[in-house]
């Protein structure tokens, strides 16, 4: 399988209240120095590539927060150091406030063929509560731009936000459907340590959505998209047939290889995980030193970890776990037929001769079921 490439852009317009990613606002003055270092790292990663790239993903942070010149240099660094496989999917995350026609045109001419737009909601008060840099009108303008671009595109939404009602979430999804997206992602809010929302929760100023509301939002959101022909292919990702994000599918396949560049970027090859230094300063020093291997946090997966990962990654996808593959790759392990039968009886999974996959309320219990079946 051809490798994929992830490039982490650490700059943002603002730091959202829910975000614990390695990204920072108000550091645009560091763009020039960052570009020089990311170009150097991409040069080294290009030598490591085992073949043409299957997919490329610019994430962050906010890639569209780069200047036009910065975005052009980043794209050129990929094109100069890697070969792209025929049909390579090249995605770029963008926020409504910083995605301009000029940047979109520049990215497209450089090879970007898919845009992932962070809309999150159309509710003004929720956008403000999240600390988003854009408002609802800017989101609509950005959607007009990507929908008319001819590129493949996706939009993100968040549910279970503080104070968000079921009607607000479903209304935002319905509004998004008017642009006829072929891919939608929506994510339930999780409170991550160190974030603004976490601090508010610790201070008693923020309440998490209760379990019943969370479940209603998720299940009714899935049904709403399905009625529009946008079907779940992973727990938080939905697409019309053939429009699935290929880069993400590579992440969910333990046989794939993904290279990574930028601070806190994660890479993988069977069966080794690694991560670049997280802090921008630490990453900069590491690149200046020539990206020594000892500066990377690496973890080789043992048999038990590989077995567990197959269950977690398989169950999060609509196609489920490939039991025939598990039997072939883990002959010393037993398929948990008793646990599977109990989950079938509870209406949470279905099984064929060679597959097990989640259904119904089972999607809300993904982690617990994965722990049980892999245990």
C-alpha positions as CSV (number, residue, x, y, z in Angstrom):
1,X,0.0,0.0,0.0
2,X,1.4,3.4,-0.9
3,X,2.1,5.7,2.1
4,X,0.1,8.7,3.2
5,X,1.5,12.0,4.5
6,X,0.2,14.3,7.2
7,X,1.5,17.8,7.7
8,X,0.6,19.7,10.9
9,X,0.2,23.4,10.7
10,X,0.3,24.9,14.2
11,X,-1.2,28.3,13.5
12,X,-4.8,29.4,14.3
13,X,-6.8,32.6,14.2
14,X,-8.0,31.9,17.8
15,X,-7.7,29.1,20.2
16,X,-11.1,27.4,20.5
17,X,-12.5,26.5,24.0
18,X,-12.6,22.8,23.3
19,X,-9.3,22.4,21.5
20,X,-6.3,20.6,23.0
21,X,-4.3,20.2,19.7
22,X,-0.7,21.5,19.5
23,X,-1.7,24.8,17.9
24,X,-1.5,28.5,18.9
25,X,-3.1,31.8,18.0
26,X,-1.3,35.1,17.5
27,X,2.0,33.5,16.3
28,X,1.8,34.4,12.7
29,X,5.1,36.2,13.0
30,X,6.7,32.8,13.3
31,X,5.4,31.6,9.9
32,X,8.6,32.3,8.0
33,X,10.8,30.4,10.4
34,X,8.3,27.6,10.5
35,X,8.2,27.3,6.7
36,X,11.9,27.0,6.5
37,X,11.8,24.1,9.0
38,X,8.8,22.3,7.6
39,X,10.5,22.4,4.1
40,X,13.6,20.8,5.7
41,X,11.6,18.1,7.4
42,X,9.5,17.4,4.3
43,X,12.8,17.0,2.4
44,X,13.9,14.3,4.9
45,X,10.5,12.6,4.9
46,X,10.5,12.5,1.1
47,X,13.6,10.3,1.3
48,X,11.7,7.9,3.6
49,X,8.7,7.5,1.3
50,X,8.5,4.0,0.0
51,X,6.5,5.0,-3.1
52,X,4.1,7.6,-4.5
53,X,1.7,9.1,-1.9
54,X,-1.7,7.6,-1.6
55,X,-3.0,10.7,0.2
56,X,-1.9,14.0,1.7
57,X,-3.6,15.8,4.5
58,X,-2.8,19.4,5.8
59,X,-4.3,19.6,9.3
60,X,-3.7,21.5,12.4
61,X,-4.2,24.1,13.7
62,X,-5.6,25.8,10.6
63,X,-3.8,25.4,7.3
64,X,-5.9,28.2,5.8
65,X,-4.5,30.6,8.4
66,X,-1.2,30.6,6.5
67,X,-0.5,33.5,4.2
68,X,-0.9,33.0,0.5
69,X,2.8,32.9,0.1
70,X,3.1,30.4,3.0
71,X,0.5,28.1,1.6
72,X,2.2,28.2,-1.8
73,X,5.5,27.3,-0.2
74,X,4.0,24.4,1.8
75,X,2.4,22.9,-1.3
76,X,5.5,23.3,-3.3
77,X,7.5,21.5,-0.6
78,X,5.2,18.5,-0.9
79,X,5.4,18.5,-4.7
80,X,9.2,19.0,-4.7
81,X,9.9,16.1,-2.3
82,X,7.2,13.5,-3.1
83,X,5.7,11.7,-6.0
84,X,1.9,11.5,-5.9
85,X,0.1,8.3,-6.9
86,X,-2.5,8.5,-9.6
87,X,-5.7,9.6,-8.0
88,X,-3.9,10.9,-4.8
89,X,-6.3,12.6,-2.5
90,X,-4.9,15.8,-1.1
91,X,-7.0,17.4,1.6
92,X,-6.6,20.7,3.4
93,X,-8.4,21.8,6.6
94,X,-9.8,25.3,6.5
95,X,-11.7,27.7,8.7
96,X,-14.4,30.1,7.2
97,X,-12.7,33.3,8.4
98,X,-9.3,32.6,6.7
99,X,-10.3,30.7,3.5
100,X,-10.3,33.1,0.6
101,X,-10.9,32.6,-3.1
102,X,-7.2,33.4,-3.7
103,X,-6.0,30.8,-1.2
104,X,-8.4,28.2,-2.5
105,X,-7.3,28.8,-6.1
106,X,-3.7,28.6,-5.1
107,X,-4.2,25.3,-3.2
108,X,-6.1,23.9,-6.1
109,X,-3.5,24.8,-8.7
110,X,-0.8,23.2,-6.4
111,X,-2.7,19.8,-6.3
112,X,-5.1,20.1,-3.4
113,X,-8.3,18.4,-4.4
114,X,-10.3,18.2,-1.2
115,X,-11.2,20.8,1.5
116,X,-12.4,20.1,5.0
117,X,-14.2,23.2,6.4
118,X,-14.7,23.7,10.1
119,X,-18.2,25.1,10.3
120,X,-19.1,23.5,13.7
121,X,-22.5,25.3,14.1
122,X,-24.7,28.0,12.6
123,X,-25.8,29.2,16.0
124,X,-24.3,32.6,16.9
125,X,-24.2,32.0,20.6
126,X,-22.7,28.6,20.3
127,X,-20.0,29.8,18.0
128,X,-19.2,32.6,20.5
129,X,-19.2,30.1,23.4
130,X,-16.7,27.8,21.5
131,X,-14.4,30.8,20.8
132,X,-14.7,30.3,17.0
133,X,-13.1,33.0,14.9
134,X,-16.0,33.0,12.4
135,X,-19.7,33.8,12.6
136,X,-22.6,32.1,10.8
137,X,-22.5,34.5,7.8
138,X,-18.8,33.8,7.3
139,X,-19.6,30.1,7.4
140,X,-22.2,30.5,4.7
141,X,-19.9,32.5,2.5
142,X,-17.1,29.9,2.9
143,X,-19.6,27.1,2.1
144,X,-20.7,29.0,-1.1
145,X,-17.0,29.2,-2.0
146,X,-16.1,25.5,-1.5
147,X,-19.4,24.2,-3.0
148,X,-18.8,26.2,-6.1
149,X,-15.1,25.3,-6.4
150,X,-15.5,21.9,-8.2
151,X,-13.3,20.4,-5.5
152,X,-14.4,17.6,-3.2
153,X,-15.3,19.0,0.2
154,X,-16.5,18.2,3.7
155,X,-17.8,20.2,6.6
156,X,-17.5,19.5,10.3
157,X,-20.1,20.0,13.0
158,X,-20.0,19.5,16.8
159,X,-22.8,18.3,19.1
160,X,-23.3,18.0,22.8
161,X,-22.0,21.6,23.3
162,X,-22.7,23.4,26.5
163,X,-26.3,24.7,26.3
164,X,-26.9,23.2,22.9
165,X,-30.4,21.8,22.3
166,X,-31.3,18.8,20.1
167,X,-33.2,21.2,17.8
168,X,-30.2,23.5,17.4
169,X,-27.9,20.6,16.4
170,X,-30.4,19.1,13.9
171,X,-31.2,22.6,12.5
172,X,-27.4,23.1,11.9
173,X,-27.2,19.8,10.1
174,X,-30.3,20.6,8.0
175,X,-28.9,24.0,7.1
176,X,-25.6,22.4,6.0
177,X,-27.5,20.0,3.7
178,X,-28.7,22.9,1.6
179,X,-25.1,23.1,0.1
180,X,-25.4,19.4,-0.9
181,X,-22.2,18.2,0.8
182,X,-20.9,14.8,-0.2
183,X,-19.1,14.3,3.1
184,X,-20.0,15.5,6.7
185,X,-18.2,14.9,10.0
186,X,-19.8,15.4,13.3
187,X,-18.2,14.9,16.7
188,X,-19.6,14.8,20.2
189,X,-17.8,17.3,22.5
190,X,-15.3,15.8,24.9
191,X,-13.7,17.9,27.6
192,X,-10.0,17.7,27.3
193,X,-7.7,18.6,30.2
194,X,-6.2,22.1,29.9
195,X,-8.8,23.5,27.5
196,X,-11.0,26.5,28.3
197,X,-14.1,24.2,28.5
198,X,-12.2,21.9,30.9
199,X,-11.3,24.8,33.2
200,X,-14.9,26.1,33.1
201,X,-16.2,22.6,34.0
202,X,-13.7,22.3,36.9
203,X,-14.9,25.6,38.2
204,X,-18.5,24.5,38.1
205,X,-19.4,26.9,35.3
206,X,-20.1,24.3,32.5
207,X,-22.2,21.2,32.5
208,X,-21.7,18.4,30.0
209,X,-24.7,17.2,28.0
210,X,-26.5,14.4,29.7
211,X,-26.3,10.9,28.2
212,X,-29.8,10.8,26.9
213,X,-29.4,14.1,25.0
214,X,-26.0,13.0,23.7
215,X,-27.5,9.8,22.4
216,X,-30.5,11.6,20.8
217,X,-28.2,14.0,19.0
218,X,-26.0,11.3,17.7
219,X,-28.7,8.9,16.5
220,X,-31.0,11.5,15.1
221,X,-28.1,13.2,13.3
222,X,-27.1,9.9,11.8
223,X,-30.7,9.3,10.6
224,X,-31.0,12.8,9.2
225,X,-27.8,12.4,7.1
226,X,-28.9,8.9,6.0
227,X,-32.2,10.3,4.7
228,X,-30.1,12.7,2.5
229,X,-28.0,9.8,1.2
230,X,-25.0,10.7,3.3
231,X,-24.2,7.4,5.1
232,X,-22.0,6.6,8.1
233,X,-18.8,4.9,7.2
234,X,-17.1,5.6,10.5
235,X,-18.5,6.6,13.9
236,X,-18.1,10.3,13.2
237,X,-17.8,10.4,9.4
238,X,-20.5,10.3,6.7
239,X,-20.4,10.3,2.9
240,X,-22.2,9.7,-0.3
241,X,-20.9,6.5,-1.9
242,X,-17.4,6.9,-3.2
243,X,-16.8,10.2,-1.4
244,X,-15.2,8.8,1.8
245,X,-12.0,10.5,3.0
246,X,-9.3,8.1,1.8
247,X,-6.7,9.7,4.1
248,X,-8.8,8.9,7.2
249,X,-9.4,5.4,5.9
250,X,-5.6,4.9,5.8
251,X,-5.5,5.8,9.5
252,X,-8.0,3.1,10.3
253,X,-6.1,0.4,8.5
254,X,-3.2,-1.1,10.6
255,X,-1.5,-2.3,7.4
256,X,-1.0,1.3,6.1
257,X,1.9,3.6,6.4
258,X,1.6,7.3,7.1
259,X,4.5,9.8,7.2
260,X,4.1,12.9,9.3
261,X,5.7,16.3,9.4
262,X,5.4,19.2,11.9
263,X,5.2,19.5,15.6
264,X,3.2,16.8,17.4
265,X,2.5,15.0,14.1
266,X,1.9,11.3,14.4
267,X,3.4,8.7,12.0
268,X,2.9,5.0,11.7
269,X,4.2,2.0,9.9
270,X,3.2,-1.6,10.7
271,X,3.5,-1.9,13.7
272,X,5.3,1.1,14.9
273,X,3.8,4.4,16.1
274,X,5.8,7.6,16.4
275,X,5.3,11.3,17.2
276,X,7.3,14.4,16.6
277,X,8.1,16.7,19.5
278,X,4.9,18.4,20.6
279,X,6.0,22.0,21.4
280,X,6.8,24.4,18.6
281,X,10.1,25.3,20.2
282,X,11.1,21.7,20.9
283,X,10.2,20.7,17.3
284,X,12.1,23.6,15.9
285,X,15.3,22.6,17.8
286,X,14.8,19.0,16.7
287,X,14.5,20.0,13.0
288,X,17.6,22.3,13.4
289,X,19.5,19.3,14.7
290,X,18.6,17.3,11.5
291,X,15.5,15.4,12.9
292,X,17.4,12.8,14.8
293,X,15.5,9.6,15.4
294,X,16.2,9.7,19.1
295,X,14.1,12.9,19.3
296,X,11.0,11.0,18.2
297,X,8.6,9.3,20.7
298,X,8.2,5.8,19.3
299,X,6.2,2.8,20.4
300,X,6.4,-0.7,18.8
301,X,3.1,-2.5,19.2
302,X,3.2,-6.0,20.7
303,X,0.8,-8.8,19.9
304,X,-1.8,-7.8,22.5
305,X,-1.7,-4.2,21.4
306,X,-2.1,-5.1,17.8
307,X,-5.0,-7.4,18.6
308,X,-6.8,-4.7,20.6
309,X,-6.2,-2.1,17.9
310,X,-7.8,-4.3,15.3
311,X,-11.0,-4.4,17.3
312,X,-11.1,-0.7,18.1
313,X,-10.3,0.4,14.6
314,X,-12.5,-2.2,13.0
315,X,-15.6,-1.5,15.1
316,X,-15.4,2.2,14.6
317,X,-16.0,1.6,10.8
318,X,-19.4,0.7,9.3
319,X,-17.8,-2.4,7.6
320,X,-16.8,-3.7,11.0
321,X,-14.1,-6.2,12.0
322,X,-12.8,-8.7,9.5
323,X,-12.8,-12.0,11.5
324,X,-11.2,-14.0,8.7
325,X,-8.2,-11.6,8.8
326,X,-8.0,-11.8,12.6
327,X,-8.0,-15.6,12.4
328,X,-5.2,-15.5,9.8
329,X,-3.0,-12.9,11.6
330,X,-3.6,-14.0,15.2
331,X,-3.9,-17.8,15.1
332,X,-3.0,-17.9,18.8
333,X,-6.0,-15.8,19.8
334,X,-9.6,-16.8,20.2
335,X,-12.5,-15.0,18.6
336,X,-14.8,-14.1,21.6
337,X,-17.9,-15.8,20.3
338,X,-19.7,-15.7,23.6
339,X,-19.4,-12.0,24.0
340,X,-20.4,-11.4,20.4
341,X,-23.5,-13.5,20.9
342,X,-24.5,-11.5,24.0
343,X,-24.0,-8.2,22.1
344,X,-26.1,-9.6,19.2
345,X,-28.9,-10.5,21.6
346,X,-28.7,-6.9,23.0
347,X,-29.1,-5.6,19.5
348,X,-25.8,-3.8,19.6
349,X,-23.8,-5.8,16.9
350,X,-24.5,-8.0,14.0
351,X,-22.2,-10.8,12.7
352,X,-21.8,-12.6,9.5
353,X,-19.5,-15.5,8.8
354,X,-16.4,-13.3,8.7
355,X,-17.5,-9.9,10.1
356,X,-18.7,-8.2,13.3
357,X,-20.1,-4.7,13.1
358,X,-22.0,-2.3,15.3
359,X,-25.6,-1.4,14.9
360,X,-28.2,0.7,16.7
361,X,-27.2,1.8,20.2
362,X,-24.0,-0.2,19.8
363,X,-22.4,2.9,18.2
364,X,-22.9,4.7,21.5
365,X,-21.1,1.9,23.3
366,X,-18.2,1.6,20.9
367,X,-15.4,1.8,23.4
368,X,-17.0,-0.6,25.9
369,X,-17.8,-3.1,23.2
370,X,-14.3,-2.9,21.8
371,X,-12.8,-3.4,25.3
372,X,-15.0,-6.5,25.9
373,X,-14.4,-8.1,22.5
374,X,-10.7,-7.5,22.5
375,X,-10.2,-8.5,26.2
